[in-house]
């Protein structure tokens, strides 16, 4: 082979792969049951706003951030401009979205990237949601408007090294000291934990044993010298999923927090559960977003990738797999849309949430696995927009309750027997 032939071959290969990669980001029809036709105008506006942000700003840069395990701060202005930060909260600079609009926004963000969606979930649903539900009017006015503009970032510090699924265990303690509180303990897997201006900490009062909530403020999270005395953190590294969001271990050694920063609406773990109940369902919408992204990429790839003289999509085995993926995506769409309707009507229950999380995470995980399989070696490459979604789905499969925990919650409802405690 001559030098020119080698150069031409390299260029031809590069052009061919670039064409394949470029086509994978073009949305395809995944709405087989025409659910989008019934979306209200305000929901369509939210969908189009978030989709435009994802296509124009997220997809061109996210692979690089994901591979470097860095958070894409450059996306914050664009995310704030979508008008979805604050989700269902009304007032205080928040949009007051319907449950359906909120779910569609989660779906569209996750179709772009799971890390960006998780950042928003921690910010808008957990952090802002806690302040909105458990804070005073003064606290809401003090913190929520800036959070809605992403001028201040929040995190939700509940999970601990020894307490994940049994977060009610809660070893972190709070001790009253004069006009403030001293917080001692550790938190783990805290999304936004290293970069948050407002760290919402759940701790058990040493005096009465009740769970209370506190907001630790940080002036400049990127400046190590601005840390409150007794507070430290370490970013969790070597993750195989959700690599573009920073999750951290947080440590508190008698960190002083003023009484004015205690969220007085939290007096027991049941108040924490109320906050968590409002966010249940978010993981199901996210699973749908990952599944749609992988189905779109795979359907496009199957029509474009040629082997043995024809597109691989012309083979029976590939069409059978795509049909199974389409059925799974449709089942997730139907479940998520029904979930939004039940939430709006006040009929949504914990058992319903568990069924949705168990089913959506399981089937979306399978869709992403099938996508990686059909893309062959290219499915292992970030440029082909499948590997990132597949590994991020492993995270979704775990948080908000694993498949095993959800099955025990559903089983308890069915049988009236608690297999987790034996009661």
C-alpha positions in Angstrom: 0.0 0.0 0.0 1.4 3.4 -1.0 1.6 6.3 1.3 -1.3 8.0 -0.6 -3.4 4.9 -0.4 -2.8 4.7 3.3 -3.7 8.3 3.8 -6.9 7.9 1.6 -7.9 4.8 3.6 -7.5 6.6 6.9 -9.5 9.6 5.7 -12.2 7.3 4.3 -12.4 5.4 7.6 -12.5 8.7 9.6 -15.3 10.1 7.4 -17.3 6.9 7.6 -17.1 6.7 11.4 -17.9 10.5 11.7 -21.0 10.0 9.5 -22.2 7.2 11.7 -21.5 9.1 14.9 -23.2 12.2 13.7 -26.4 10.4 12.7 -26.7 9.0 16.2 -27.6 12.3 17.8 -30.5 13.0 15.4 -33.8 12.2 17.3 -36.0 9.5 15.8 -39.6 8.7 16.4 -40.0 6.6 19.6 -43.6 7.6 20.4 -45.3 4.5 19.0 -48.4 5.1 21.2 -48.7 8.8 20.2 -48.4 10.1 23.8 -46.7 13.3 22.6 -49.9 14.2 20.7 -51.7 14.7 24.0 -49.1 16.9 25.7 -50.4 20.3 26.7 -48.9 23.4 25.1 -47.0 24.4 28.2 -45.4 20.9 28.5 -44.4 21.0 24.8 -42.7 24.3 25.5 -40.7 22.7 28.3 -39.9 19.7 26.2 -38.6 21.8 23.3 -36.6 24.1 25.6 -34.8 21.3 27.3 -34.3 19.3 24.1 -32.8 22.3 22.4 -30.4 22.8 25.3 -29.4 19.1 25.3 -28.8 19.0 21.5 -27.0 22.3 21.2 -25.0 22.5 24.5 -24.9 19.1 26.2 -24.2 16.5 23.5 -21.3 18.3 21.9 -19.2 18.4 25.1 -20.5 15.8 27.6 -18.3 12.9 26.5 -15.1 14.8 27.2 -16.4 15.8 30.7 -17.5 12.3 31.4 -14.2 10.8 30.4 -12.3 13.3 32.5 -14.7 12.8 35.4 -15.2 16.6 35.6 -18.4 18.6 36.2 -19.5 20.8 33.2 -19.8 24.1 34.9 -20.1 25.8 31.4 -23.6 24.3 31.1 -25.1 25.9 34.1 -26.2 29.2 32.4 -27.9 27.2 29.6 -29.6 24.9 32.1 -30.9 27.8 34.1 -32.3 29.3 30.9 -34.5 26.3 30.2 -36.8 27.4 33.0 -37.0 24.1 34.8 -34.9 24.7 37.9 -37.2 24.4 40.9 -39.5 22.0 39.2 -42.9 21.9 40.9 -42.2 24.7 43.4 -44.3 27.8 42.8 -43.0 31.2 43.7 -39.6 32.2 44.9 -38.4 32.4 41.3 -39.4 28.8 40.6 -41.4 27.6 37.6 -44.2 25.7 39.3 -44.2 22.9 36.7 -46.8 20.2 36.5 -45.7 16.6 37.3 -45.9 15.8 33.6 -43.8 18.8 32.6 -41.3 17.9 35.3 -41.1 14.3 34.1 -40.7 15.3 30.5 -37.9 17.7 31.5 -36.1 14.8 33.3 -36.6 12.5 30.3 -35.1 15.0 27.9 -32.1 15.8 30.1 -31.4 12.1 30.6 -31.7 11.5 26.9 -28.7 13.8 26.8 -26.8 12.8 29.9 -27.5 11.2 33.3 -24.9 13.3 35.2 -26.5 16.6 34.2 -29.9 15.2 35.1 -28.7 14.0 38.5 -27.2 17.4 39.2 -30.5 19.0 38.5 -32.4 16.4 40.6 -30.2 17.0 43.6 -30.5 20.8 43.1 -34.2 21.2 42.3 -35.9 18.3 43.8 -33.9 17.2 46.9 -32.2 20.5 48.0 -34.7 23.1 47.0 -37.6 20.7 47.7 -36.3 20.2 51.3 -36.1 24.0 51.9 -39.5 24.5 50.4 -41.2 21.8 52.4 -39.3 22.1 55.7 -38.0 25.7 55.8 -39.6 28.9 57.1 -40.8 31.7 54.8 -37.6 33.6 55.7 -35.5 30.7 54.7 -37.3 30.1 51.5 -36.9 33.7 50.5 -33.3 33.7 51.6 -32.2 30.7 49.5 -34.6 29.6 46.8 -34.4 32.5 44.3 -30.7 32.2 43.9 -30.9 28.4 43.7 -33.5 28.7 41.0 -31.0 30.7 39.0 -28.2 28.2 39.8 -26.3 31.1 41.4 -26.1 28.9 44.5 -25.8 25.1 44.4 -27.3 22.8 47.0 -26.8 19.2 48.1 -28.8 16.7 50.2 -26.7 15.0 52.8 -28.7 12.0 54.1 -26.9 8.8 53.1 -24.1 7.7 55.4 -21.2 5.2 55.2 -23.1 2.7 57.3 -26.7 3.6 56.2 -27.8 3.4 52.6 -31.1 1.6 52.1 -31.7 1.9 55.9 -31.0 5.7 56.0 -33.3 5.9 59.0 -30.4 4.6 61.0 -28.7 8.0 60.8 -25.5 8.1 63.0 -24.7 11.8 62.4 -25.5 13.8 65.5 -26.5 17.4 66.4 -25.8 18.9 69.8 -27.3 22.2 70.9 -24.5 24.7 71.9 -25.6 28.2 72.9 -27.3 29.9 69.9 -26.2 27.2 67.5 -25.7 23.5 66.9 -22.6 21.3 66.6 -22.8 18.6 63.9 -20.6 15.5 64.0 -20.7 12.6 61.6 -20.1 11.5 58.0 -22.2 11.4 54.8 -21.5 9.3 51.7 -22.4 9.5 48.0 -23.6 13.1 48.2 -24.2 14.5 44.8 -23.0 18.1 44.4 -21.4 17.7 47.9 -18.0 19.1 47.0 -19.4 22.0 45.1 -22.5 23.1 47.1 -23.0 26.5 48.6 -25.8 25.0 50.7 -25.3 21.6 52.4 -28.5 20.3 53.8 -27.5 17.9 56.7 -29.8 15.5 58.4 -28.7 14.7 61.9 -30.1 13.1 65.1 -30.5 15.4 68.1 -28.4 14.1 71.0 -30.9 15.4 73.5 -34.2 13.9 72.2 -33.1 11.5 69.5 -35.2 13.2 66.9 -34.0 13.8 63.3 -33.4 17.5 62.4 -32.3 19.3 59.3 -29.7 22.0 59.0 -28.3 24.1 56.2 -24.5 24.6 56.3 -23.5 27.6 54.1 -20.3 28.0 52.2 -19.3 31.2 50.5 -17.1 29.8 47.8 -17.1 26.0 47.5 -14.1 26.1 45.1 -12.0 27.9 47.7 -10.5 25.4 50.2 -9.9 28.3 52.7 -13.7 29.1 52.8 -14.7 25.8 54.4 -16.4 26.0 57.8 -14.3 24.9 60.7 -14.5 21.1 61.2 -15.9 20.4 57.7 -14.0 18.4 55.0 -14.8 16.3 52.0 -13.3 14.0 49.5 -14.6 13.5 45.9 -15.4 9.9 45.1 -13.2 8.8 42.2 -12.8 5.8 39.9 -16.5 5.6 39.2 -17.7 3.7 36.1 -21.0 5.6 35.8 -22.3 9.2 36.3 -18.7 10.4 36.0 -19.6 14.0 35.1 -21.3 14.7 38.4 -19.2 15.1 41.5 -20.3 12.9 44.4 -18.5 13.2 47.7 -17.9 11.9 51.1 -18.6 14.6 53.7 -17.1 14.8 57.2 -18.3 17.0 60.1 -16.3 17.4 63.2 -18.4 19.6 65.5 -19.3 21.9 62.6 -21.2 24.9 64.0 -24.4 25.9 62.4 -26.6 28.7 63.7 -30.1 28.1 64.9 -31.3 30.4 62.1 -30.1 27.7 59.6 -32.1 24.9 61.2 -35.1 23.9 59.1 -37.8 24.0 61.7 -40.2 21.8 59.7 -38.1 18.8 60.3 -38.7 17.1 63.7 -38.5 13.4 62.8 -37.5 11.0 60.0 -41.1 11.1 58.8 -40.4 14.6 57.6 -37.4 13.4 55.6 -39.7 10.8 54.2 -42.2 13.4 53.1 -39.4 15.1 51.0 -38.3 11.8 49.5 -41.9 10.9 48.6 -42.1 14.0 46.4 -39.1 12.9 44.4 -40.1 9.3 43.9 -40.6 8.7 40.3 -37.7 10.8 39.1 -35.6 7.8 38.5 -38.3 6.2 36.4 -38.4 9.2 34.1 -34.6 9.2 33.9 -34.6 5.5 33.0 -36.9 6.4 30.2 -34.5 9.1 28.9 -31.6 6.7 28.9 -33.7 4.0 27.1 -34.9 6.5 24.4 -31.3 7.7 23.8 -30.0 4.1 23.3 -33.0 3.0 21.2 -32.6 6.1 18.9 -28.9 5.5 18.5 -29.3 1.8 17.9 -32.1 2.2 15.3 -30.1 4.7 13.5 -26.9 2.6 13.6 -28.8 -0.5 12.4 -30.0 1.4 9.3 -26.5 2.9 8.5 -24.0 0.2 9.5 -23.3 -2.2 6.7 -21.9 -5.7 7.0 -21.9 -8.5 4.5 -23.1 -6.1 1.8 -26.3 -4.8 3.6 -27.3 -2.8 6.6 -27.4 -4.9 9.8 -30.9 -3.6 10.3 -32.0 -5.8 7.3 -31.4 -9.0 9.4 -34.1 -10.8 11.3 -32.1 -11.0 14.6 -31.5 -7.2 14.7 -35.1 -6.4 13.8 -36.3 -8.8 16.6 -34.0 -7.0 19.1 -35.1 -3.5 18.0 -38.8 -4.6 18.3 -38.2 -5.8 21.9 -36.4 -2.5 22.7 -39.3 -0.5 21.2 -41.8 -2.5 23.3 -39.7 -1.8 26.5 -39.5 1.9 25.7 -43.2 2.1 25.1 -44.0 0.4 28.4 -41.8 2.9 30.2 -43.5 5.8 28.4 -47.0 4.5 29.4 -46.0 3.9 33.0 -44.3 7.3 33.4 -47.2 9.3 31.9 -49.7 7.4 34.1 -47.5 8.1 37.1 -47.7 11.9 36.4 -51.5 11.7 36.2 -51.7 9.9 39.5 -49.4 12.3 41.1 -51.4 15.3 40.0 -54.6 13.7 41.3 -53.1 12.9 44.7 -53.6 9.1 44.2 -49.9 8.3 43.9 -48.7 5.8 46.6 -45.4 4.4 47.7 -46.2 1.0 46.3 -46.9 2.6 42.9 -43.5 4.3 43.1 -41.8 1.0 43.9 -43.5 -0.8 41.0 -42.4 2.1 38.6 -38.8 2.2 39.8 -38.4 -1.6 39.7 -39.9 -2.0 36.2 -38.4 1.1 34.6 -34.9 0.6 35.9 -34.9 -3.1 34.9 -36.2 -2.6 31.4 -34.2 0.5 30.6 -31.1 -1.4 31.8 -31.9 -4.1 29.3 -32.5 -1.6 26.5 -29.1 0.0 27.1 -27.4 -3.5 27.3 -29.1 -4.5 24.0 -27.9 -1.3 22.4 -24.3 -1.8 23.4 -24.5 -5.4 22.1 -25.9 -4.4 18.6 -23.3 -1.7 18.2 -20.6 -4.2 18.6 -17.2 -2.8 19.3 -18.4 0.7 18.5 -20.8 0.3 21.4 -17.9 0.5 23.8 -16.9 4.0 22.5 -18.2 7.2 24.1 -18.5 8.8 20.6 -21.4 6.4 19.8 -23.6 7.6 22.6 -24.4 4.2 24.1 -21.7 3.2 26.6 -22.2 6.4 28.7 -26.0 5.7 29.0 -25.4 2.0 29.7 -23.1 2.6 32.7 -25.2 5.5 33.9 -28.2 3.2 34.0 -26.2 1.0 36.4 -26.3 3.9 38.8 -30.0 4.5 38.2 -30.7 0.9 38.9 -29.2 1.4 42.3 -30.4 4.7 43.6 -33.8 5.6 44.9 -33.9 2.0 46.1 -32.4 -1.1 44.4 -34.5 -3.7 42.7 -34.3 -5.9 45.8 -35.5 -3.2 48.2 -38.3 -2.2 45.8 -39.4 -5.9 45.5 -39.5 -6.1 49.3 -41.7 -3.0 49.6 -44.0 -4.3 47.0 -44.0 -7.8 48.6 -44.9 -6.2 52.0 -48.0 -4.6 50.4 -49.0 -7.8 48.7 -48.6 -10.1 51.7 -48.9 -7.8 54.7 -45.6 -9.3 55.9 -42.3 -7.3 56.3 -39.4 -9.4 54.9 -36.9 -6.6 55.8 -37.4 -6.8 59.5 -39.2 -10.1 59.9 -42.2 -8.4 61.5 
